[in-house]
Amino acid sequence: MLGRLMPREGKFFDLFNAHAERIVEGARELAAMMSRFDELDAHAQRIDSAERAADKITHETITLLHRTFITPFDREQIHGLITKMDDILDLIQDVAESIALYDLRAATPEAKQLAEICQQSCDRVKAAVALLTNLKDPQAILKSCEEIDRLESDADRVMRSAMSKLFREENDLKQVMKLRVIYDLLESITDRCEDVANVIEGIVIENS
């Protein structure tokens, strides 16, 4: 009787996709911010808006999880997926806030490249999440996850090169400290995308 009265699956996939849209929105704003380094406040405000919207989706997903009797896959995986997705946007917001906090006046080519890799990673996260509705095609999902892993490795390489160049060529210690924080945050975004890919891979392996 209880099972018949409670919702069976809810709109988990709709919520995952809506959250992924906000992630992509934030990543594109960040890449645009780094690319031109103008209208910083406007880009930051749009990132804040995407982050707040994503927080509401995360809260709605967790609330629905507690109310749903039968879920599309393991409850811990649902919780892990939505919270790790939320971590991505939190870091995107951290980058925008750090640029303002440290009064950074220009983006280096390496920061621009990292921001582009972040955007590509977030696009792949969105693609992988969208494919979760069809676990009968696991290879397509796993391919997206592999692309996220590859992009994280690309970000690691850019990060190492950027830090090496920074310590070799920048004489202003304050600028070194500022850029190091920005580089770390940008690279961490790709780490969080990889975390999402790992959760999705687990879902695929257990359910396909």
URTASUL-V733707 format. One line per field, one symbol per residue. ss: DSSP state (2 for helix, 1 for strand, 0 for the rest). phi: phi as a letter, one per 30 degrees, with the letter a starting at -180 (. if undefined). psi: psi as a letter, one per 20 degrees, with the letter a starting at -180 (. if undefined). A space follows every 50 residues. Layout:
# URTASUL-V733707
ss: ???
phi: ???
psi: ???
This chain:
# URTASUL-V733707
ss: 02222000000222222222222222222222222200022222222222 22222222222222222000000022222222222222222222222222 20000000222222222222222222222220000002222222222222 22222222222222222220002222222222222222222222222222 22222220
phi: .edddcddbicedddeddddddddedddddddeddchbhedddddddedd ddddedddddddddedccdccdaedddddddddddddddededddddded dchdcacdeddddddddeddddddeedddddddbddcddddddddddddd dddddeddddddddddddcccddddeddddddeeddddedddddededdd edddddcc
psi: gghhhqqghalghggghgghghgggghhhghgghghkrlgggghhhgggg gghhghggghghghghipgpqhapghhgghghhhghhghghghhgghhgg gjlpiqprhhhggghghgggghghggggghihimiimhhgghghhhhggg hhhghggggggghggghhhpiohghggghggggggghhghghhhgghggg gggghii.
